[in-house]
């Protein structure tokens, strides 16, 4: 976007993407072009502010996800330690109570 000098006059053009091509759209010259250029600049700044706010929200969400993953890991470790202490073991991803009678017979023999 911007002002272009043609001869001794300045004209305001917008650059617009149409498919893969970027084309220039003539807006005008004089007071109308100045006001349009200001409006375009304000809209561009507003879009940038929205993008910055969205980026910050994503970063905050990523940080929360990271903290929750750490809490999950800690809780899984504590749960595993407590269940093992209570006589459970993992079998194919499930917690099962150990059968003491069988274990003792295999240890003695």
Buried (B, 14 or more C-beta within 10 A) or exposed (E): BEEEEEEEEBBBBBEEEEEEEEEEEEBBBEEEBBEBBEEBEEEEEEEEEEEEEEEEEEEEEEEEEEEEEEEEEEEEEEEEEEBEEEEBEEEEEEEEEEEEEEEEEEEEE
